[in-house]
Amino acid sequence: MSRLVTGAAIHYKDRWGVVTGASSGLGRGLAARLAARGMSLVLTGRNQARLDEAAQEIRRASPQVTVETVAADLAAPGGVSTLLAHVGDRPIEVLVNNAGFGSYGPFADADPGREADEVAVDVSAVVALARAFLPGMLERHSGGILNVASTIAFQPAPYQAVYAASKAFVLSFSQALWAEARAHGVTVTALCPGPTRTGFVDALRADVGHTVIYRRLADPEPVIEAGLQGLEEGRAVVIPGIRMRLIAESGRFLPREWLVRVSARLLGPARVSPRPPIVVHNEAVVPAPAERVFDLLSDVGRWPSWYRACRWVRVESTDGAGRPASFRWKAHPVELHSTVVAAERPHSFAIVADGRGVHAERVFRLRPTPDGLRTIVVSHETQVGPMPWLGRFVLAPRLFRTNRAMFEDLTRAASPGEAMPAAAARAFGRDELAHP
């Protein structure tokens, strides 16, 4: 007759446990805790040197137990078989399915081979090892399996589609086995930690520090203790930490499409949709030689004397010829710090400017008319940042008008007494507002 128990009947002393992914992170910590309880261990991982280091550390802390290592790549066709051959027919009291890794980025851009290996380790190896050791536990009416899943298992995860689906499988699989095994005094527990400081993030091979989910990593020790305690108490699912429990459980109250959208925001790249810039293009014919026009544009210290939108200029550095190289100035109502990035007399003059919430790049190109008495001046300005993005439909027309006024001021300054009528200058201007 089967026995119905509330907790697992797990015996540690003089029993054997198997821990996968034991060379670092949660696997190494779980192995050390099992050894401290008197359990001998078979540790597996891909790196023999790191496995040996973990085994030596455990032996020093728990000299009463036996610790064996076997290097095996669970993604390879013969990886699981290598581990099972080493274990042989010895009874396994505890199996810790910890080995696993993830990936990050759009699924369409992912490496197919890496994704296949991810499924092999995170799913296929978990099933194969549970199938190998669970029957013996049921027959002895003692033992347990701790499958390391993740809080990502509770919702689809754009940009980690395969990893989240794999952990969702592990969660569902573990709960089903828990229901089958609990009447025999055996428990199967899914440990679902949030992002933890274990080396997992580094193994993603991607910068995920910008995401809300991976911005803060939990310490591994509370996760390890919670996992073993849950296994001993016979719990089906363990989610360490109040914050992670709230995140995992909150998805139950959201429509599925909303849940996926929230998940995409939490895991999405820093700039999935770049903020559109303001682009303003102006042209005018100034009745003055190109050299005269170039001198006015490149001598930024004199801007306030002819450019009405310029309140003041402070030159901060000069180049080898004594010309301004960087300067701070106020173009109503914004204070800007600018750097001259090109000054080719008398053909072009370009600056970049930065202010609060805005980055601007502006290029002036000068082309003399055939008689050399007039100059076609082309201005192209681009602005990006929160301020242009939020106020683009107000700022773009204003920026266009300001640039047009600059051409009128430039015309008057370059050729006193021969100022081009404002209507003529306006005829050459056009506003190119970049669309989202």
C-alpha positions in Angstrom: 0.0 0.0 0.0 1.4 3.4 -0.9 2.0 6.0 1.8 0.7 9.6 1.7 3.2 12.0 3.4 3.4 15.7 3.6 7.2 15.9 3.3 9.9 13.9 1.6 11.7 11.1 3.4 15.2 12.0 2.5 18.2 10.4 4.1 21.5 12.1 3.6 24.1 10.2 5.7 25.8 7.4 3.9 23.7 8.0 0.8 24.6 9.2 -2.7 23.5 12.4 -4.5 24.1 13.6 -8.1 24.5 17.3 -8.8 24.7 18.5 -12.4 26.3 21.9 -13.2 28.3 21.5 -10.0 31.4 23.4 -10.9 30.1 26.8 -10.0 27.1 28.9 -9.0 24.0 27.3 -7.4 25.2 23.7 -8.3 28.4 24.1 -6.3 26.6 25.6 -3.4 23.9 22.9 -3.3 26.6 20.2 -3.5 28.4 21.7 -0.5 25.2 21.8 1.6 24.4 18.2 0.7 27.9 17.1 1.7 27.5 19.0 5.0 24.4 16.9 5.7 26.6 13.7 5.3 25.8 12.9 1.6 28.4 11.5 -0.7 28.3 13.0 -4.2 28.9 12.6 -7.9 29.5 16.0 -9.4 29.3 16.7 -13.1 30.0 19.6 -15.4 31.9 20.3 -18.6 35.1 21.6 -17.1 37.1 19.0 -15.3 39.5 21.5 -13.7 36.7 23.5 -12.1 35.0 20.3 -11.0 38.1 19.1 -9.3 38.4 22.5 -7.6 34.8 22.3 -6.3 35.4 18.7 -5.2 38.5 19.6 -3.2 36.7 22.5 -1.5 33.9 20.2 -0.5 36.2 17.5 0.8 38.1 20.0 3.0 34.8 21.2 4.5 33.2 17.7 4.8 36.0 15.1 5.0 33.6 12.4 6.1 32.0 12.1 2.6 33.2 10.8 -0.7 33.1 13.2 -3.7 33.6 12.0 -7.2 33.7 14.0 -10.4 32.8 13.2 -14.0 33.3 15.6 -16.9 30.3 15.4 -19.2 28.7 17.8 -21.7 24.9 17.1 -21.3 24.2 18.8 -24.6 26.3 16.2 -26.4 24.6 13.0 -27.6 26.6 10.8 -25.1 26.7 13.3 -22.2 24.0 11.8 -20.1 25.2 8.3 -20.9 28.7 9.2 -19.6 27.3 10.4 -16.3 25.0 7.3 -15.9 27.8 5.0 -16.7 29.9 6.5 -13.9 27.0 6.3 -11.4 26.4 2.7 -12.3 23.9 0.8 -10.1 24.5 2.7 -6.9 21.2 4.0 -5.4 20.8 7.8 -5.8 18.9 9.5 -3.0 19.0 13.0 -4.3 19.2 14.3 -7.8 19.9 18.0 -8.4 19.2 19.0 -12.0 21.0 22.3 -11.9 22.9 22.3 -15.2 21.6 24.8 -17.7 22.3 28.0 -19.6 20.4 30.7 -21.4 20.7 33.1 -24.3 19.6 36.6 -25.0 18.4 38.4 -28.1 15.7 38.1 -30.8 15.0 34.5 -31.7 15.4 35.1 -35.4 19.0 36.3 -34.9 20.0 33.4 -32.5 22.6 30.8 -33.2 20.5 27.6 -34.0 23.2 25.3 -32.6 23.3 27.2 -29.3 19.5 27.1 -29.0 19.5 23.4 -29.7 22.1 22.8 -27.0 20.1 24.9 -24.6 17.0 22.7 -25.1 19.2 19.6 -24.7 20.7 20.7 -21.4 17.7 22.5 -19.9 15.0 20.0 -21.0 16.2 16.7 -22.4 18.9 16.1 -19.8 16.4 16.9 -17.0 14.0 14.3 -18.3 16.6 11.7 -18.9 18.1 11.9 -15.5 14.8 12.0 -13.7 13.8 8.9 -15.7 17.0 7.2 -14.7 16.8 7.8 -10.9 13.2 8.4 -10.0 12.1 4.7 -10.2 14.6 3.7 -7.6 13.5 6.4 -5.2 9.8 5.3 -5.6 10.8 1.7 -4.9 12.7 2.7 -1.7 10.0 5.2 -0.6 12.7 7.9 0.0 14.6 10.5 -2.0 14.0 13.6 -3.9 14.7 15.5 -7.1 15.4 19.3 -7.1 15.0 20.7 -10.6 16.4 24.3 -10.9 13.9 26.3 -13.0 13.5 30.0 -12.9 10.9 32.8 -12.3 11.0 33.3 -16.0 9.1 30.0 -16.3 5.9 31.8 -15.3 5.5 33.9 -18.4 6.7 34.0 -22.0 9.9 36.0 -22.3 10.6 37.9 -25.6 14.4 38.0 -26.2 14.8 34.9 -24.1 12.1 32.8 -25.9 13.9 29.4 -25.8 15.2 29.8 -22.2 11.8 30.8 -20.8 10.0 28.0 -22.7 12.6 25.5 -21.4 12.2 26.6 -17.8 8.4 26.6 -18.2 8.8 22.9 -19.3 10.9 22.2 -16.2 8.3 23.8 -13.9 5.4 21.9 -15.4 7.3 18.7 -15.6 8.4 19.0 -11.9 4.8 19.7 -10.7 3.5 16.7 -12.5 6.2 14.4 -11.1 5.5 15.8 -7.6 1.9 14.7 -7.9 2.9 11.3 -9.0 5.7 10.7 -6.5 4.4 12.3 -3.2 2.3 9.3 -2.2 5.5 7.2 -2.2 7.5 9.4 0.2 9.4 11.0 -2.7 9.3 14.7 -3.7 10.1 16.5 -6.8 10.6 20.3 -6.3 11.0 23.1 -8.9 13.3 25.8 -7.5 12.5 29.0 -9.3 14.9 31.8 -8.4 15.1 35.2 -10.0 18.3 36.5 -11.5 21.1 35.4 -9.1 24.8 36.2 -8.9 26.0 32.9 -10.2 27.8 33.5 -13.5 24.6 32.8 -15.5 24.3 36.4 -16.7 27.9 36.4 -18.0 27.2 33.1 -19.8 24.4 34.8 -21.8 27.1 36.3 -24.0 25.1 39.6 -24.1 25.0 42.8 -22.3 21.7 42.7 -20.3 22.6 45.1 -17.6 20.2 47.7 -19.1 17.2 45.5 -18.6 14.9 45.8 -15.6 15.1 42.1 -14.9 18.9 41.7 -14.9 19.7 45.1 -13.4 19.7 43.6 -9.8 21.1 40.2 -9.0 20.3 38.3 -5.8 22.8 36.6 -3.5 22.9 32.8 -4.1 23.0 31.7 -0.5 19.3 32.3 0.4 18.3 30.6 -2.9 20.3 27.5 -2.0 18.9 27.3 1.5 15.3 27.9 0.2 15.7 25.1 -2.4 16.9 22.5 0.1 14.3 23.4 2.6 11.6 23.2 0.1 12.8 19.8 -1.0 12.8 18.5 2.6 9.3 19.9 3.2 8.0 18.2 0.1 7.0 21.4 -1.7 6.3 21.3 -5.4 7.5 24.9 -6.2 9.9 27.2 -4.3 10.2 30.8 -5.3 12.9 32.5 -3.1 12.3 36.1 -2.1 9.1 38.1 -1.7 9.8 40.3 -4.7 10.3 37.4 -7.0 7.1 35.7 -5.7 5.1 38.8 -6.4 6.5 39.0 -9.9 5.8 35.3 -10.6 2.3 35.3 -9.2 1.2 38.7 -10.7 1.1 37.2 -14.1 -1.9 35.1 -13.2 -4.1 38.3 -13.0 -3.1 39.7 -16.4 -4.4 38.9 -19.9 -1.8 36.8 -21.8 -1.1 39.5 -24.4 -0.6 42.1 -21.7 1.7 39.7 -19.8 3.9 39.2 -22.9 4.0 43.0 -23.5 5.1 43.6 -19.9 7.7 40.9 -20.2 9.0 42.4 -23.4 9.4 45.8 -21.7 11.3 44.2 -18.8 13.6 42.2 -21.0 13.8 44.4 -24.1 17.0 46.0 -25.6 17.8 49.4 -24.4 16.5 51.1 -27.5 14.1 48.8 -29.4 12.6 51.9 -31.1 15.1 54.8 -31.5 13.7 58.2 -30.7 13.2 60.0 -34.0 15.3 63.1 -34.5 14.4 66.6 -35.6 16.0 67.4 -39.0 16.0 70.9 -40.3 17.5 71.9 -43.7 17.9 75.5 -44.8 19.5 77.1 -47.8 20.1 80.7 -48.8 22.1 82.9 -51.2 24.3 85.4 -49.3 25.5 88.3 -51.5 29.1 88.1 -50.3 32.3 86.0 -51.1 32.6 82.6 -49.6 35.7 83.7 -47.6 33.7 86.5 -45.9 30.9 84.1 -45.0 33.2 81.5 -43.7 35.0 84.0 -41.5 31.6 85.0 -39.9 30.6 81.4 -39.3 33.9 80.2 -37.9 34.6 83.1 -35.6 32.1 82.0 -33.0 33.3 84.6 -30.5 31.6 87.3 -32.8 28.3 85.5 -33.1 26.4 87.6 -30.6 27.3 90.7 -32.6 25.3 89.6 -35.7 23.3 86.4 -34.7 20.2 87.6 -32.8 19.4 84.1 -31.3 22.9 84.0 -29.7 23.0 85.6 -26.3 26.6 85.0 -25.4 29.7 82.9 -26.3 32.6 81.7 -24.1 35.4 80.3 -26.0 37.0 77.4 -24.0 39.7 76.2 -26.3 41.3 77.0 -29.7 43.1 75.1 -32.4 46.7 75.5 -33.6 45.7 78.6 -35.7 44.0 80.3 -32.7 40.5 79.6 -34.0 37.8 78.4 -31.5 37.8 74.6 -31.1 35.2 74.3 -28.3 32.9 76.9 -26.8 29.9 77.3 -24.5 27.0 79.5 -25.7 23.4 80.3 -25.2 20.9 80.1 -28.0 17.7 81.1 -26.4 16.5 79.3 -24.3 19.1 76.6 -24.1 22.8 76.7 -23.0 24.9 74.5 -25.2 28.5 73.1 -25.1 29.8 72.9 -28.6 32.9 71.4 -30.4 34.1 72.4 -33.8 34.5 69.1 -35.7 35.3 70.5 -39.2 36.5 73.8 -40.5 37.6 73.7 -44.1 38.0 77.2 -45.4 36.0 78.4 -47.2 33.9 75.2 -48.0 32.5 73.9 -44.7 32.1 74.5 -41.0 30.5 71.9 -38.6 29.8 71.7 -34.9 28.3 69.3 -32.5 26.4 70.7 -29.5 25.1 69.2 -26.2 22.7 70.7 -23.8 20.2 69.4 -21.2 18.2 66.8 -23.0 19.5 67.5 -26.5 22.4 66.6 -28.8 22.7 68.6 -32.0 24.9 68.3 -35.1 25.1 71.1 -37.6 26.9 71.4 -40.9 27.3 74.6 -43.0 28.4 74.1 -46.6 29.5 77.0 -48.7 29.4 77.0 -52.5 30.5 80.2 -54.4 28.4 81.3 -57.4 30.3 81.4 -60.8 31.0 85.1 -60.4 32.4 84.7 -56.9 30.4 87.6 -55.6 27.7 85.5 -53.9 27.7 82.3 -51.8 25.1 79.5 -51.6 25.0 78.5 -48.0 23.4 75.2 -47.0 22.7 74.4 -43.3 21.8 70.9 -42.2 20.9 70.4 -38.5 19.9 67.3 -36.6 18.7 67.2 -33.0 18.1 64.1 -30.9 17.3 63.5 -27.3 14.4 63.6 -24.9 13.7 67.3 -25.4 13.4 67.1 -29.2 11.5 63.8 -29.0 8.9 65.1 -26.5 8.5 68.5 -28.1 9.3 67.8 -31.7 6.1 69.2 -33.2 6.7 72.5 -31.4 10.5 72.6 -31.5 10.9 71.7 -35.2 9.0 74.7 -36.6 10.7 77.0 -34.1 14.1 75.6 -35.0 13.4 76.1 -38.7 12.4 79.7 -38.0 15.5 80.3 -35.9 17.8 78.9 -38.6 16.1 81.0 -41.2 16.6 84.1 -39.1 20.3 83.2 -38.8 20.5 83.4 -42.6 18.9 86.8 -42.6 21.4 88.0 -39.9 24.3 86.4 -41.8 23.3 88.2 -44.9 23.2 91.6 -43.2 26.5 90.9 -41.5 28.3 89.7 -44.6 27.2 92.5 -46.9 26.1 95.7 -45.0 23.8 97.8 -47.1 23.1 95.0 -49.5 20.9 92.8 -47.3 18.9 90.2 -49.1 15.1 90.8 -48.6 13.7 88.4 -46.0 11.2 87.0 -48.4 14.1 86.0 -50.7 15.9 84.2 -47.9 12.7 82.4 -46.9 12.3 81.1 -50.4 15.4 79.0 -50.0 14.4 77.4 -46.6 12.6 74.1 -46.0 11.8 72.1 -42.9 12.5 68.3 -43.0 10.8 66.9 -39.9 11.9 63.3 -39.5 8.9 61.1 -39.0 8.7 58.4 -36.3 
